Amino acid sequence: MSPSYRAANPEGTRRWVELEHVSRPPGPPASAQPLKNRITFSMLETVAVPTLLLTGDADMYAPPPVLKMFAARIKRAESVVVPEAGHSTYWEQPDVFNRAVLNFMRKH
């Protein structure tokens, strides 16, 4: 969640945190699962389908500079950086997120 969303929408933040906790199994956190597919730049260069890369400008997991590096290696990539959003862009800015996805789908 972006800092601006947390400040402007404490109820939405509380609900998101609540849902996040409910979605996790009880007990100690499970150890990280190994990745099935390692993402490499050379693998990204083989992607041949239109690809939408979407992130928030305050996303700490997939920040805009990382998105830009990925987009540069995917031939048919389109990227969208949503202002005032973190990693949960779909939650923080649902109208912007949905519009970007629907526009991309209409084009392809």
Rosetta blueprint (number, residue, H / E / L):
1 M L
2 S L
3 P H
4 S H
5 Y H
6 R H
7 A H
8 A H
9 N L
10 P H
11 E H
12 G H
13 T H
14 R H
15 R H
16 W H
17 V H
18 E H
19 L H
20 E H
21 H H
22 V H
23 S L
24 R L
25 P L
26 P L
27 G L
28 P L
29 P L
30 A L
31 S L
32 A L
33 Q L
34 P L
35 L L
36 K L
37 N L
38 R L
39 I L
40 T L
41 F H
42 S H
43 M H
44 L H
45 E L
46 T L
47 V L
48 A L
49 V L
50 P L
51 T E
52 L E
53 L E
54 L E
55 T E
56 G E
57 D L
58 A L
59 D L
60 M L
61 Y L
62 A L
63 P L
64 P H
65 P H
66 V H
67 L H
68 K H
69 M H
70 F H
71 A H
72 A H
73 R H
74 I L
75 K L
76 R L
77 A E
78 E E
79 S E
80 V E
81 V E
82 V E
83 P L
84 E L
85 A L
86 G L
87 H L
88 S L
89 T H
90 Y H
91 W H
92 E H
93 Q L
94 P H
95 D H
96 V H
97 F H
98 N H
99 R H
100 A H
101 V H
102 L H
103 N H
104 F H
105 M H
106 R H
107 K H
108 H L
